[in-house]
Amino acid sequence: MTAVTATTADTFRPALHYAARNTWLNDPNGLIFHEGVYHLYYQNNPLDNVWGNMSWGHATSTDLLTWTEHPVAIACNETEDIFSGSIVYDRNNTSGFGTGSTAPLVAIYTSAYKQVSAHHGIQAQSLAYSLDGGYTWTKHTGNPVLNRGSADFRDPKVFRYQSDAGSYWVMVAVEAQEFQVVLYKSHDLKSWELLSSFGPANATGGVWECPDLFPLPVDSDPDNIQWVLTVNLNPGGPNNGSAGQYFIGDFDGTTFTSATTVTEGLQDPARLGDYQWLDWGRDYYAAVSFSDAPDGRRLMIGWMNNWQYANEIPTSPWRSPMSLVREVSLQSAAGSWQLVQQAAGDLAPHAGHSPSFNLAAVEISDGQHILDGAAGSVQRIDLSVAPGTAEEFGLIVRGNRTQGTRIGIRPTDSRIVVDRRESGQTDFHETFASIDTAPIQATNGSYELTIYVDHCSVEVFAQGGQITLTELIFPAATNTDVSLYATGGTATLNNLSVTQYA
Ligand code: FRU
């Protein structure tokens, strides 16, 4: 196999999101901010644009919006695929991989052992280290460092746990088929001791993958810290296929205790809507956070695709983008807590643009109303809208008179809707054309949406980021209209602004 070359115009290549030049990618791996640079490693097939030959690809950025692709960082070989994992900066050289004054970056990844390996059929955790700031990597000769003889033990996320009682490395990984997050402790990243396990709980409609565990202040109060455990699962998401759920509670250095568990054990599918989701759309998976992000920010990236149709999306020569980088924070909400998310890159100064289209205080009448001067393929749209008599109202993006992606509010059943049935190419997979919904409540009588549109995606952040929906779309390049619509009555647009990036 050789790297794929373009056969059709690359009209879906995103402008604000990372996609590999001409190969496949899935999960973000090894996210770390180091020496002023954001490093994004990722599950990559260096030889093709479908899943296979799993290795860690590599890209870097200083603004979280523009990325430079580098050579493959950690490559598969005849005995192992390099599955997902994380990177830590081992500043005190606890691992001993450092030399002289150079402390190592250490990657903790899953070795998925192949047929010819003595460990065939096993997934175990392995190490590689870099002494040049993350550009070249050496596999540890003592791999694997953590093997429990399991076929589905993967996706280690490692962080430094610090408390008055001491500090050590903690690994969160999954026993995917058991719907369990398993926690381990180490002083040197090489020898690991089991601490505890968590799960099954809440959504268990598919294997658990790519967990993360991190502390966040509630409402920015440094004296009120809660721990967030994120777990991706596939399938079993709220709108089908791959998705990520989260739990909030306490981590005492040994055990994570969830305060937000709704159902223990195996899931009741009827309860899916009661769980907390990182994103309600179809295309936000395997999300994990950066190590060592500056200013205490918690920044996450998800893979913007869904295993239901991932290998078939109509892009070429590359396949699959990453989501925008998101900053997550924690808010108190009705006796509990919820994550809120914002795009982390500084989008307005990045493009040197401010809104080029503004509208305020108009009634949206029944029907579709194209907004002259608002059209675009790479844009941010902010709108605030209040219900009237309409059953549903909102925006249509990447459209023309007959097609488009509908992003609407249905106030009577308190749902936000993303309808991509007429979004463009949908017939490459039977599950792609969809209407996806999430719960939403008006704030002071209004719905506030920020929508990022790119060549092949929409990301909706509703009510200040309390609810997000991320979806791939494949419209004709000429479908750029933005419209307001209402069905069966009226609604009131408080204000709308459009910022163009291309
Ligand atoms: C999630 C996942 C991980 C695994 C990787 C393999 O999308 O299945 O569990 O490490 O992808 O590419």
Residues whose N, C-alpha, C, O or C-beta is under 5 A from the ligand:
A	BS01	FRU	D27 Q43 M54 F83 S84 R154 D155 E209 C210 A286
